[in-house]
Amino acid sequence: MNLHSPIVRIETQLLTLKEIELYIKRDDLIHPLVSGNKHRKLKYNLSKLNPDDHPTIVTFGGAFSNHLHATAAACQAMKFACVGFVRGEIDIENPTLKYCISAGMELIPMSRSDYRLKEIAPEVAKIISTYNNPIIVPEGGTNQAALLGVSELIDELQGTRCEDVDYITLACGTGGTTAGLLTSNRLRAKVIAFSALKSDHLIHEIKALSSCKNEDKLIVNTDYHFGGYAKWDQTLLDFITDFEKETSVPLDHVYNGKALYGLMDLIANDYFPKGTKIMHIHTGGLQGKAGLVYIMSK
């Protein structure tokens, strides 16, 4: 599949006033179900597998996980069996988990305390060993194969209007996508990762994942997490509504909504000098919008 997602220029009154050039790379349009950074992370994790070996993909995620959703869709398309260990109880009316089940993913609930120890828990290893040829893909999909898939995004910028941007911005969860960008030999721009989590150690995790490559270009901003992972308030939701109306670019409330709120706030407060050229990577996650509607309906 051609992964070269489109790049669109964003024009708003604020950007015009501050004389900032902003583009968005629409990775959310790569695939309707396996979109954004999840497609890039899963690409080499799954394409290297031999279907004749009948692998079972085993992975982990929260109840509204973009990663679980994307993995279920990818495995269904590739006819791989898949298992998802889910943090917390399984609500079959939750639209994310409902989709995973419909795509053929077997879901196994884990208590939050057990989930924190999932990589080392003997009982988890025992369950995994019961499946045929289990292949473990970590939570969020972040591993060396994922970094390679993400790094290709920088290659796609060659010869485009974003080849010479001053900054690349993106939302950040586990840090895998940011680390993947840093591993590219062609990276020239500074990278601002907007953390969706309350985290004092994210920058160190990203540097570890990327082996400190291009660390001088990395900026981690932790000021716009809105209370932590999967937390939000009305200010954020109002921003998303206004941004979508003004630009026709859809945003989720967990990742890209927070990152673009943060970016536009920095622009409003003159963080960037006039004439700065920025590209934001839309990392997908729009399936989460249905989850937000579901949560608010409850």
Summary of the structure (lengths in Angstrom):
residues: 298
radius of gyration: 18.9
end to end distance: 38.5
largest distance: 60.4
contacts: 994
relative contact order: 0.17
helix: 43%
strand: 17%
